Amino acid sequence: MHAMQYSFTLPADYSTDVIRERVARTGHLLDDWPGLGLKAYLIRERGKDGSPVNQYAPFYLWHTVEGMNSFLWEGAFQRPTDDFGRPAVRQWTGLAYEEGGAAGSPARLAVLRRQRVPEGVPLAEAAADAVRETGRLAGLDGALLAAAVVDTGRWELVHFSLHAGEAPGGTEGEVFRVLHLSGPGRGLLTRGRQW
């Protein structure tokens, strides 16, 4: 499993309705993308859910690198870059993935928490902690899924979870609203630890 995210931070006076309309019009285009586990079309609005900014920040889980590369290099990614500029695209290697008890429900909310892989902690221990945390997040009431991914260039660990309702207690991080969820290969994402 591979994860990917890019974000467009928008002016404070930018109408997020523009993003909502765009996703309503084009979100279905990835509903059958080969190699895509899921794409969560995420938005944050300044002054809501603790967000200091307006931001469009889709998050992807890929079950093949070929699908990810096809998205980036064969034209689909060109559309948002033409409209908003070329963003930095963050990529992470998967550590763990779990489906939650609300897996069949519509996704309303996403929580993304970034943290450093602690210095002085054996890497196997840090990875095992990430796997346990993924299971804990997936087990929360209303959780659709949870994933843990890592960027070994920055030694940054990211916990990502989707929820059917408001963020339950026990979740920390940036809160996003989900405008659409494409999940053509969600069932192909390997559950549990990724090694």
C-alpha positions in Angstrom: 0.0 0.0 0.0 1.2 3.5 -0.8 -0.4 6.8 0.3 -0.3 10.1 -1.4 -1.6 13.6 -0.6 -1.3 17.1 -2.1 -3.0 20.2 -0.9 -4.1 23.6 -2.2 -4.3 26.2 0.5 -6.8 28.8 -0.7 -7.2 32.5 0.2 -9.2 33.2 3.3 -12.0 34.8 1.2 -12.1 32.0 -1.3 -15.6 30.4 -1.6 -15.2 26.7 -0.8 -18.4 26.2 -2.8 -16.2 26.3 -5.9 -14.4 23.2 -4.6 -17.6 21.5 -3.6 -19.1 22.1 -7.1 -15.9 20.9 -8.7 -15.9 17.6 -6.7 -19.6 17.1 -7.4 -18.9 17.5 -11.1 -15.7 15.5 -11.4 -15.3 13.2 -8.3 -16.8 10.2 -10.0 -14.0 10.2 -12.6 -11.8 8.1 -10.2 -14.5 5.8 -9.1 -13.0 3.0 -11.3 -9.3 4.1 -11.5 -7.1 1.0 -11.8 -4.7 0.6 -8.9 -6.6 3.0 -6.7 -7.6 1.7 -3.3 -9.4 4.9 -2.3 -9.4 8.6 -2.8 -11.0 10.8 -0.1 -11.8 14.3 -1.5 -11.0 16.4 1.6 -11.7 20.0 2.4 -11.0 22.2 5.4 -12.7 25.5 6.0 -11.2 28.4 7.9 -12.9 28.7 11.3 -14.6 25.3 11.2 -13.4 22.2 13.0 -10.4 24.1 14.3 -9.0 24.8 10.8 -6.9 28.0 10.4 -7.2 27.8 6.5 -9.3 27.0 3.5 -7.8 24.0 2.0 -8.5 21.2 -0.6 -6.3 18.2 0.3 -7.3 14.9 -1.2 -5.8 11.8 0.3 -5.1 8.5 -1.6 -4.4 4.9 -0.7 -3.0 3.0 -3.7 -2.8 -0.8 -4.0 -0.5 -0.5 -7.0 2.4 1.9 -7.7 1.4 1.6 -11.4 -2.0 3.1 -10.7 -0.4 6.0 -8.7 2.1 6.7 -11.5 -0.6 6.5 -14.1 -2.6 9.1 -12.2 0.3 11.5 -11.8 1.9 11.1 -15.3 -0.9 10.3 -17.8 -3.1 13.4 -17.5 -5.6 13.1 -14.6 -3.4 15.1 -12.3 -2.9 17.8 -14.9 -6.5 19.1 -14.4 -6.0 20.4 -10.8 -2.5 21.6 -11.5 -3.8 23.6 -14.5 -6.4 25.3 -12.2 -4.4 25.7 -8.9 -0.7 25.3 -9.7 1.6 22.3 -9.3 1.7 21.3 -5.6 4.2 19.2 -3.8 2.9 15.6 -3.7 3.7 13.8 -0.5 4.1 10.0 -0.7 4.3 7.5 2.1 4.8 3.7 2.4 2.1 1.8 4.1 2.5 0.3 7.5 -1.0 -0.8 8.4 -4.6 -0.7 7.2 -7.8 -1.8 8.9 -11.5 -1.6 8.1 -13.8 -0.3 10.8 -17.2 -1.3 12.1 -18.9 1.4 10.0 -17.1 0.4 6.8 -20.3 0.3 4.7 -21.4 3.8 5.8 -20.8 7.1 3.9 -17.7 8.9 4.9 -18.3 12.3 6.4 -15.1 13.2 8.2 -11.4 12.4 8.0 -8.7 12.9 10.6 -5.1 13.1 9.7 -2.4 13.1 12.4 1.3 13.6 11.6 4.1 12.8 14.0 7.8 12.2 14.0 9.0 8.6 14.3 10.6 9.0 17.8 14.4 9.1 18.0 15.9 6.4 20.2 13.0 4.0 19.8 13.8 0.9 17.8 12.2 1.1 14.4 10.4 -2.3 14.9 8.8 -1.0 18.1 7.7 2.3 16.4 6.2 0.3 13.5 4.4 -2.1 15.9 3.0 0.9 17.8 1.7 2.3 14.5 0.0 -1.0 13.7 -1.7 -1.1 17.2 -2.8 2.5 16.8 -4.4 1.7 13.4 -6.4 -1.1 15.0 -7.5 1.2 17.8 -8.6 4.0 15.4 -10.5 1.5 13.2 -12.2 0.2 16.4 -13.7 3.6 17.4 -17.4 4.1 17.0 -18.3 5.2 13.5 -14.9 4.4 12.0 -14.9 3.3 8.4 -11.2 2.6 8.2 -7.8 3.6 9.5 -4.3 3.5 8.0 -0.7 4.2 9.1 1.9 5.3 6.6 5.5 6.5 6.9 7.8 8.9 5.0 11.3 7.5 5.7 12.9 10.6 4.1 11.5 12.7 6.9 10.8 9.9 9.4 7.2 11.2 9.6 4.4 8.8 10.5 0.8 9.7 9.4 -2.4 8.2 10.9 -5.4 8.6 8.6 -8.9 7.6 9.5 -12.4 8.0 8.0 -15.6 8.4 10.1 -19.3 8.2 9.4 -20.0 11.0 11.9 -18.2 13.6 13.9 -14.7 12.6 15.2 -15.1 10.4 18.2 -13.1 10.9 21.4 -9.6 9.4 21.1 -8.8 11.0 17.7 -6.3 13.8 17.3 -5.2 15.7 14.3 -6.4 17.9 11.4 -10.1 17.4 10.7 -11.4 17.4 7.1 -14.8 17.1 5.6 -15.2 14.4 3.0 -16.8 15.6 -0.2 -16.7 12.3 -2.1 -15.0 8.9 -1.6 -13.8 6.9 -4.6 -12.9 3.4 -3.6 -12.6 1.2 -6.7 -9.9 -1.1 -5.1 -10.6 -0.6 -1.4 -11.2 -4.4 -1.1 -7.8 -5.0 -2.5 -6.0 -3.0 0.2 -4.2 -5.6 2.4 -5.6 -5.5 6.0 -3.2 -5.6 8.9 0.5 -4.8 8.9 2.1 -4.3 5.5 5.3 -6.4 5.9 
